Amino acid sequence: MASSLAFNAPAKAVETQVLTPFTAKYKVSKGRLNLGSAKRQLSQIGENRFTFSYFSDLSLLILSDHRRETSELIIEQNQKVKPLRYLFKREGTGSDKSTTLEFTNGQVLDVEADRPIDVAKDIQWYDEVSYQLQLKLDLAAGKQEMQYYLVNHKKRDKLYHFKVVAEELLEVPAGKIETVKLQRIRDDSSDRVTEFWLAPKLGYLLVRIRQERGGSEVADAQLEQYVFNPL
């Protein structure tokens, strides 16, 4: 009982800054179909040192997909994310997959293969989780458009481009929450749309993420519960 009551604590009860540790749970759907659940978690493990994690447990008919991604990182001057180590593990229908990356001295190391990935050394590289924390910090700093270079779990380099497009009062299972809406900017030939809603008053906590392809919804994750755990 005490655990459930801890969720959805009023924002005034804690100092909800971007780096306030939290756990957030999401309901994932596709139209009227319930696909499963997801969780995001930020934990502080030392001075200016954090882990940022994503977990998902999804299924559709006989297909299943279970994922865990964790980025160990440091924060410089409370505004710059520096990833150190990224772990990805996927299980379910089809082949299981795992990836471990290390970020050091401007290089990204493929730990399984024990060799560096061929990427430019003069660029700040992120993984698929750490860039999301940098995005929150950049929004808190007032930025309206952001770009991030990252190496994904397939060990491929990517450029992600985001832009703030609106402010919306959003109603999700966790309640009515004031948000800023972002859209991922892709080239004109792409038929994919990815939209994010984040809550400024909750340390830019992710409230909703929605994806569609070719005009059809692929997935919609909406915030169900959240709790902040200030040290």
N, C-alpha and C positions, 0 to 999 in steps of 0.2 A: 504493500500500500504506500509506504513512504517513497519508494522509488517512482511510482507513477505520479505521485503528487509533485515530485520535483520537476517534472517536465512542464514546459510552457510557463516558467516562472516569469512574473512581470518584468519588463525591461528595467524598471527602476530598482529592482532588488539587487542587481549586480551592475558592475560597470562594463557594459557590453561594447568593448572596443574590438577592432579587427582581431587582435591577438589574444582576446579572452578565450581560454579553452572551452570547447563545447562538444556536445553530441547532438546530432540532428537526424531524425528518421523521416523517410519519404515513402509515400505510396506511389507505385509506378503502374501506369495503365497505358492502353492503346485503344482509344475510343471507349467503348463500354467494357472492354476486356481488362481484367486485373492481371498484370504481369508479375507482380511480386513486390519486393521492398528494396530499399537502399538506405545506406547510412553514411554520414560524413562525420569525421571526428578530428578535432584539433587538440593535441596534448602537448604540454610543455614538459621537457625532460631535462632541462638544465638552463643555465643563464643564456638567454637569446637562442636557445636550441629547442626545436619542436619536431613533432611528427604530425603530418597531415595525412589522413587516411580516407579511403572510399571503399565501401563494401556493397555488393549487390547480390541478390538472390532472386533470379527471374526464371519464369517458365511459361511456355505456351504449348498447350496440348502435350505431346511427348518430348518436346525440346526443353532443355534446361541450360542455364548459364549462371555460374557462380564466380564472382570476381572479387579480388582484393588487391588494392593498390595502396602503397604507403611510401611517402616521401619523408626522409629525415633531412632536416634543413636547419640553417641558422638565419637569424634576422640581423642585418647590420643597420644600426642607427634607427631601429624601429620602423624601417621603411623599405629595405631592400632584401629580397629573398635570395638566399644562396643554397641551392640543393646540394646535398652531400651524397645521398644514396637513395635509389628508387627501386622498389620491389613490386613486381606484378605477378599475379598468379590467377589463372583461369581454369576452371573445371566444369564438366558438364557434357552435353551432347557433343560428339566429335572429339578431336584431340585436345588433351590438356596442354596448357602452355604456361611458361614462366619466363620472366626477364628480370635481370638485376643489372642496374646501371650505377656507376660511380662517377661523380663530378669532381674533378681536381685539376688544378693548374691549367684551366682553360680547356681541358680535355674531357670527353665523355667516354668512359671505359665500359665495354661490354664484358661483364664479369665472367659469364659462362664461357665465352670464347677467349678470355684473357687477352683482349686486344682493344685498342682505341677505335672508336667509330670515326669515320672520315668526315669531320665537321670543322668549320672555321674556328680558330682559337681566339679570335678577337671579338666574339659574340657572347653575350650572356645567354647560356642555354638553360632551359627548364625541362622538367619532366611533365607528364600529363596531370600531375596533381599539384606540384609546387607553383606552376604558373597561375593556378586558380587563387592561391593565397596572395600572390603578387597583384593580381587583378583587384582583389578586395582592398589592398593597401593603396593602390593607385586611385581607385574610386574615392576612398576616404580622403586622399590628397587633392581631390577636385578634378581629376582627369576625366575627359569625356570620350576619348578615343585612345585605344591601346593596341600595341602589337607585341607578340611574344614569340621567340624562337624556341622550339622544343624538340626533343628526341622522344618519340612515342615508344610504346611497348613492342612495336615491331622493329624497333631500332632504326627508324627512318626520321629524318629531320623534317620539321613542319614549321610553317609560319601561321600563327593564329592572329586574327585581326578582329577587334571588337569595337562597337560604338554604342554609346548611350542614345536611345531613341525616344524615351518617354518616361514619365513618372505615373505610376498607377497604384490605386488602392486595390489590392488583390485579395480575394477570398479563397482560402485553401482550407484543408481539414484542420490546420492549426489555428484558424481564425482569420480575421481581417487584418491585413498587414500593409503598411505603406512601403512601396518598393520603387526602385528604378529599374527600367527595362533595358536590356542590352540585346544586341543582335550580332551574331558572328557574320563578318563581311567576307563573302567568297567571290570568286570571279563570276562574270556574267553567265558563263556556260553551266554553272552548277544549278541543279534542281533541288538542292537541299536547303532547308531553313532551320537554324538553331537559335532559339530565343531563351534568355535568362532573365529572371526577376530576383533582385537582391534587396535586402532590407537595411537601409542606412542606420535606423535606430537600433538595430540588432547586430551592429558590427559588420554590416553588409553580408549577413547570413544569406545563403542561397535559399530562396523560397520556392522557386519553381524553375524547371528547365523543360522545354518542349522542343521536339524535333519532328520535322516532316520531310518527306521526299516525294517529288513529283506531285505535290498537292495533297498527299495522303499522310496522315499522322503516323509516325514511327513509334514514338514514346512520349509520355508526359509524366514527369515526376513532380509531385507536390508535397510540400512540408506537412507532416502529420504531428510531430512532437519535437521539442528541442529543450535543452537545458544547458546553462552556462556554469562553468566550474572555475571561478577565479581562484588563484592561489592565495 
